[in-house]
Structure formats: C-alpha cells, structure tokens
C-alpha cells in the first residue's frame, strides 16, 4: 500500500480522508487532506510551482 502525504501540511494520508486531483497547470497528482481542503490552506505544486487554495 502506497502512502501519500498532504501537500499542504505533510500529514500521512490514510483511507478515504484525502482528495487526489491533477495540478491545473501541469497535471501532476496533488494529494490534500480533508482538513487542509476545508480550511482552503495553500498548496504549491512540486513540479511547476503553481500555487492554489
């Protein structure tokens, strides 16, 4: 089982408590925990530097 980390807070993502979506700029997979998504914490794509809410 592959473990991913939230791109905003670094928390290990387990089960269904996260969302995966493509970066709007380069299609790199972005993983975020539900808490950071709900709080609209910023994230930065590690591939292209795109910053989103």
C-alpha positions as CSV (number, residue, x, y, z in Angstrom):
1,X,0.0,0.0,0.0
2,X,1.4,3.3,-1.1
3,X,1.3,6.1,1.5
4,X,0.9,9.7,0.3
5,X,1.4,13.0,2.2
6,X,-0.8,16.1,2.2
7,X,1.0,18.7,0.1
8,X,-0.2,21.5,2.5
9,X,0.5,20.1,6.0
10,X,2.6,16.9,5.3
11,X,0.3,14.6,7.2
12,X,0.2,10.9,6.1
13,X,-2.9,10.2,4.1
14,X,-4.7,7.0,5.0
15,X,-8.1,5.6,4.0
16,X,-10.6,8.0,2.5
17,X,-9.6,11.2,4.4
18,X,-8.0,12.9,1.4
19,X,-8.5,14.0,-2.1
20,X,-6.3,13.5,-5.2
21,X,-6.6,15.8,-8.2
22,X,-4.3,16.9,-11.1
23,X,-2.4,20.2,-10.9
24,X,-4.4,22.7,-13.0
25,X,-1.1,23.8,-14.7
26,X,0.9,20.6,-15.3
27,X,-1.4,17.6,-14.4
28,X,1.0,16.4,-11.6
29,X,-1.0,14.5,-9.0
30,X,-1.8,16.6,-5.9
31,X,-2.9,15.0,-2.6
32,X,-4.6,17.0,0.2
33,X,-6.2,16.0,3.5
34,X,-9.8,17.0,4.0
35,X,-8.8,19.4,6.8
36,X,-6.5,21.5,4.6
37,X,-9.0,21.4,1.8
38,X,-11.8,22.6,4.1
39,X,-9.6,25.4,5.5
40,X,-8.5,26.4,2.0
41,X,-4.8,26.1,3.0
42,X,-2.4,27.0,0.2
43,X,-0.5,24.3,-1.7
44,X,2.4,24.5,-4.1
45,X,2.9,22.0,-6.9
46,X,6.3,20.5,-6.6
47,X,6.7,20.1,-10.4
48,X,5.7,23.5,-11.8
49,X,5.3,25.8,-8.7
50,X,1.6,26.5,-9.2
51,X,0.1,27.8,-6.0
52,X,-3.6,27.2,-5.3
53,X,-6.1,27.4,-2.4
